[in-house]
Structures are given as C-alpha cells and as structure tokens.
C-alpha cells in the first residue's frame, strides 16, 4: 500500500516533467503582434513556475517532507502564472478607454472546471476537519497523541506539528484564493494591450484565457495540498492497520483516504495538463 501511495504522490510530478520536456512544434514562429507576444510571455512564466515547483518538490521529497512538497509545488506554479499574467505590457501615458458594456469578473471565470474545483475544496475541508477533530479528541496531557500497539510498540504524534501543518495548508489555500481573485480582477479591468490594434473578440478571448489560467493554477494549489495531506494521513493509517498494531477499525478510513489520494492525483494531473494546453492566439495550444 505504501508503494502505491508513493507512486500516486509522484505521478503528478512525473507528468509535470513530461510537460516541460514536451518538444515544440517545428516551424513555430514567434508571434509578431501584441496579442501573441503577451501569450508567449505568459506561457514562458507558466513553464518557469512549473519547473521551479518540480525542483522544489523533488528536493523536499528527498528530505521526506511530503506535505511541504505538495504545498510548495502549488505555490511555485501559482507564482509563475501570476507573474506571467500580471506583468503584461501596459500602455504608457494617458489611456483613453470607452466600453459600452462593463466587464465583470464573474463573466470571465471558467465554469467547466467548477465541479472538479468544488470537489477538491470539499475533500480538503473534510480531511482537515477530521484531522483537527481526531487530534483534539485523542491528544494527551503532554500534548502528544499516543497509539499503543502490541509488543510494546507506541506511535507518538505531536499535536503542535499536526495543527501547524493544517494551519499552513489553510493559509496557503485561502491566501492563494484571495491573490487569484485579485489577479482575475486585474486581468478583467486592465487596459487593452499596447502596440498593434487587438480586435474586441480577441481581447475578450485573451482575458478569458488568462482568467482560466489563474483559476486552474489555484486548483493546482488545492489539489497538490490535498494530495500531500491525504498521502501523509494514509501512511500513518497504514502503520496503524498493519502489524504489529493490526487495528482493523481503521481499515475503512484508510481505504477512503487512499481513494482521496488517487482522486487528488488524477485531479492535479488534469489541471496541469489543461494549464499547459491553454489555446494560443491562433487557437493552437501554447
């Protein structure tokens, strides 16, 4: 079981590495207009964020910090996307803009990923709530959780370390949501790109693609945090359900957490693939 958990934990990072190593299509010429140049700029920063996340997660996994690896990976990918989107070239001097129809953030948020994102958020909320509840109900007077097993085997878990890890995940996910909402608002309300004239339809499509990229990368942060949290929980449960503890009462929770690990890994892979395959100005993947 532990080997399977390790495989599922590593799968999204392997997919991310394959995405980075994906060869560019032959004959691709660098875009000459403002629309294409902006999209190329954003795509490069997405790749840099993914590369930084893979490098940081690999180092942390080597140090056996799975929870930190998942969260740091999501933060790095999020940072790369935000830099690429918020560092768009802006017109210099006085900008005159006239819009017959005002833009609203809700009109640019993608709805096709809402079911997956909602499921990831719900699963993460339930998992962290269960961890906090179990920790507070089983902690001893010395602020440690003791799981006694036959053969004088005693597993000891620190309440402070568990709650600190949960708080770190919550801060990253909630803080990331706030930053992403701010980024989407900036994307929606920013002036048109400088340089060559951009048609209204193309400008709307670019804003929609940018908002989708920010939404997807926040989903990656949630999925990677859920994957790491569930993987650690499954390893702890595995140690309590196997010899010498053989606590069969934890078999059902162990299976549920294992399913959460598999689902979050699949969700993270889905989000990463869609993030790196967002359509370019001509409709081709970036």
For each residue, the residues with C-beta under 8 A, 3 or more apart:
1: 4 5 234 238 254 258
2: 5 6 235 238
3: 6 7
4: 1 7 8 258
5: 1 2 8 9 231 234 235 238 258 261
6: 2 3 9 10
7: 3 4 10 11
8: 4 5 11 227 231 261 262 265
9: 5 6 61 66 227 228 231 261 265
10: 6 7 13 14 61
11: 7 8 14 15 265 269
12: 15 16 223 224 227 265 268 269 272
13: 10 16 17 54 57 58 61 73
14: 10 11 17 18
15: 11 12 18 19 269 272 273
16: 12 13 19 20 50 53 54 272
17: 13 14 20 21 54
18: 14 15 21 22
19: 15 16 22 50 272 273 276
20: 16 17 47 50 51 54
21: 17 18
22: 18 19 276
23:
24: 28
25: 28 284
26:
27:
28: 24 25
29:
30: 36 37 40
31: 35 36 37 39 40 280 281
32: 36 37
33: 36 37 195 196 198 281
34: 37 38 89 193 194 195 196 198
35: 31 38 39 193 196 198 202 203 206 281
36: 30 31 32 33 39 40 280 281 282
37: 30 31 32 33 34 40 41 89 195
38: 34 35 41 42 88 89 193 206
39: 31 35 36 42 43 206 209 280 281 286
40: 30 31 36 37 43 44 286
41: 37 38 44 45 84 87 88
42: 38 39 45 46 81 84 85 88 210 213 286
43: 39 40 46 47 84 280 286
44: 40 41 47 48 84
45: 41 42 48 49 80 81 83 84 85 87
46: 42 43 49 50 77 80 81 84 213 217 275 276 286
47: 20 43 44 50 51 80 276
48: 44 45 51 52 80
49: 45 46 52 53 76 77 78 79 80 81 83 84 217
50: 16 19 20 46 47 53 54 76 77 80 272 276
51: 20 47 48 54 55
52: 48 49 55 56 76 79 80
53: 16 49 50 56 57 72 73 74 75 76 77 80
54: 13 16 17 20 50 51 57 58 73
55: 51 52 58 59
56: 52 53 59 60 69 72 73 76
57: 13 53 54 60 61 69 70 72 73 76
58: 13 54 55 61 62 69
59: 55 56 62 63
60: 56 57 63 65 66 68 69 72
61: 9 10 13 57 58 64 65 66 69
62: 58 59
63: 59 60
64: 61
65: 60 61 68 69
66: 9 60 61 69 70 228 231 232
67: 70 71 165 168 169 228 229 232
68: 60 65 71 72 228
69: 56 57 58 60 61 65 66 72 73 228
70: 57 66 67 73 74 224 225 226 227 228 229 231
71: 67 68 74 75 168 169 172 221 224 225 228
72: 53 56 57 60 68 69 75 76
73: 13 53 54 56 57 69 70 76 77 224
74: 53 70 71 77 78 172 176 220 221 222 223 224 225
75: 53 71 72 78 79 172 176 221
76: 49 50 52 53 56 57 72 73 79 80
77: 46 49 50 53 73 74 80 81 217 220 221 272 275
78: 49 74 75 81 82 176 179 180 217 218 220 221
79: 49 52 75 76 82 83
80: 45 46 47 48 49 50 52 53 76 77 83 84
81: 42 45 46 49 77 78 84 85 213 214 217 275
82: 78 79 85 86 179 180 183 214 217
83: 45 49 79 80 86 87
84: 41 42 43 44 45 46 49 80 81 87 213
85: 42 45 81 82 88 183 186 187 210 213 214
86: 82 83 183 186
87: 41 45 83 84
88: 38 41 42 85 190 193
89: 34 37 38 193 194 195
90: 190 191 194
91: 95 191 192 193 194
92: 194
93:
94:
95: 91 191
96:
97: 191 192
98:
99: 102 103
100:
101:
102: 99
103: 99 107 108 188 189 207
104: 107 108 188
105: 108 109 181 184 185 188 211
106: 109
107: 103 104 188
108: 103 104 105 184 187 188 207 208 211
109: 105 106 184 211 215
110: 113 114 208 211 212 215 216
111: 114
112:
113: 110 116 117 212 215 216 219 271 274
114: 110 111 117 118
115: 118 119
116: 113 119 120 219 267 270 271
117: 113 114 120 121 215 218 219 222
118: 114 115 121 122
119: 115 116 122 123 263 267
120: 116 117 123 124 219 222 223 226 264 267
121: 117 118 124 125 173 222
122: 118 119 125 126
123: 119 120 126 127 226 260 263 264
124: 120 121 127 128 169 173 222 225 226 229
125: 121 122 128 129
126: 122 123 129 130
127: 123 124 130 131 226 229 230 233 257 260
128: 124 125 131 132 166 169 170 229
129: 125 126 132 133
130: 126 127 133 134
131: 127 128 134 135 162 166 229 233
132: 128 129 135 136 163 166
133: 129 130 136 137
134: 130 131 137 138
135: 131 132 138 139 145 157 159 162 163
136: 132 133 139 159
137: 133 134
138: 134 135 145
139: 135 136 143 144 145 159
140: 143 144 145 146
141:
142:
143: 139 140 158 159 160
144: 139 140 156 157 158 159
145: 135 138 139 140 156 157 158 159 162
146: 140 154 155 156
147: 154 155 156 157 240 245
148: 153 154
149: 153 154 155 240 244 245 246 247
150: 153 244 245 246
151: 244
152:
153: 148 149 150 244 245
154: 146 147 148 149
155: 146 147 149 239 240 245
156: 144 145 146 147
157: 135 144 145 147 161 162 236
158: 143 144 145 161 162
159: 135 136 139 143 144 145 162 163
160: 143 163 164
161: 157 158 164 165
162: 131 135 145 157 158 159 165 166
163: 132 135 159 160 166 167
164: 160 161 167 168
165: 67 161 162 168 169 229
166: 128 131 132 162 163 169 170
167: 163 164 170 171
168: 67 71 164 165 171 172
169: 67 71 124 128 165 166 172 173 225 229
170: 128 166 167 173 174
171: 167 168 174 175
172: 71 74 75 168 169 175 176 221 225
173: 121 124 169 170 176 177 221 222 225
174: 170 171 177 178
175: 171 172 178 179
176: 74 75 78 172 173 179 180 218 221
177: 173 174 180 181 218
178: 174 175 181 182
179: 78 82 175 176 182 183
180: 78 82 176 177 183 184 214 215 217 218
181: 105 177 178 184 185
182: 178 179 185 186
183: 82 85 86 179 180 186 187 214
184: 105 108 109 180 181 187 188 211 214 215
185: 105 181 182 188 189
186: 85 86 182 183 189 190
187: 85 108 183 184 190 207 210 211 214
188: 103 104 105 107 108 184 185 207 211
189: 103 185 186
190: 88 90 186 187
191: 90 91 95 97
192: 91 97 198 203
193: 34 35 38 88 89 91 198 203 206
194: 34 89 90 91 92
195: 33 34 37 89
196: 33 34 35
197:
198: 33 34 35 192 193 202 203 206
199: 202 203
200: 203 204
201: 204 205
202: 35 198 199 205 206 281
203: 35 192 193 198 199 200 206 207
204: 200 201 207 208
205: 201 202 208 209
206: 35 38 39 193 198 202 203 209 210 281
207: 103 108 187 188 203 204 210 211
208: 108 110 204 205 211 212
209: 39 205 206 212 213 278 279
210: 42 85 187 206 207 213 214
211: 105 108 109 110 184 187 188 207 208 214 215
212: 110 113 208 209 215 216 278
213: 42 46 81 84 85 209 210 216 217 275 278
214: 81 82 85 180 183 184 187 210 211 217 218
215: 109 110 113 117 180 184 211 212 218 219
216: 110 113 212 213 219 220 271 274 275 278
217: 46 49 77 78 81 82 180 213 214 220 221 271 275
218: 78 117 176 177 180 214 215 221 222
219: 113 116 117 120 215 216 222 223 267 271
220: 74 77 78 216 217 223 224 268 271 272 275
221: 71 74 75 77 78 172 173 176 217 218 224 225
222: 74 117 120 121 124 173 218 219 225 226
223: 12 74 120 219 220 226 227 264 267 268 271
224: 12 70 71 73 74 220 221 227 228 268
225: 70 71 74 124 169 172 173 221 222 228 229
226: 70 120 123 124 127 222 223 229 230 260 264
227: 8 9 12 70 223 224 230 231 261 264 265 268
228: 9 66 67 68 69 70 71 224 225 231 232
229: 67 70 124 127 128 131 165 169 225 226 232 233
230: 127 226 227 233 234 257 260 261 264
231: 5 8 9 66 70 227 228 234 235 261
232: 66 67 228 229 235 236
233: 127 131 229 230 236 237 257
234: 1 5 230 231 237 238 254 257 258 261
235: 2 5 231 232 238 239
236: 157 232 233 239 240
237: 233 234 240 241 250 253 254 257
238: 1 2 5 234 235 241 242 254
239: 155 235 236 242 245
240: 147 149 155 236 237 245 247 250
241: 237 238 245 246 247 248 250 251 254
242: 238 239 245 246
243: 246
244: 149 150 151 153
245: 147 149 150 153 155 239 240 241 242
246: 149 150 241 242 243
247: 149 240 241 250
248: 241 251
249: 252
250: 237 240 241 247 253 254
251: 241 248 254 255
252: 249 255 256
253: 237 250 256 257
254: 1 234 237 238 241 250 251 257 258
255: 251 252 258 259
256: 252 253 259 260
257: 127 230 233 234 237 253 254 260 261
258: 1 4 5 234 254 255 261 262
259: 255 256 262 263
260: 123 127 226 230 256 257 263 264
261: 5 8 9 227 230 231 234 257 258 264 265
262: 8 258 259 265 266
263: 119 123 259 260 266 267
264: 120 123 223 226 227 230 260 261 267 268
265: 8 9 11 12 227 261 262 268 269
266: 262 263 269 270
267: 116 119 120 219 223 263 264 270 271
268: 12 220 223 224 227 264 265 271 272
269: 11 12 15 265 266 272 273
270: 116 266 267 273 274
271: 113 116 216 217 219 220 223 267 268 274 275
272: 12 15 16 19 50 77 220 268 269 275 276
273: 15 19 269 270 276 277
274: 113 216 270 271 277 278
275: 46 77 81 213 216 217 220 271 272 278
276: 19 22 46 47 50 272 273 285 286
277: 273 274 285 286
278: 209 212 213 216 274 275 285 286
279: 209 283 284 285 286
280: 31 36 39 43 283 284 285 286
281: 31 33 35 36 39 202 206
282: 36
283: 279 280
284: 25 279 280
285: 276 277 278 279 280
286: 39 40 42 43 46 276 277 278 279 280
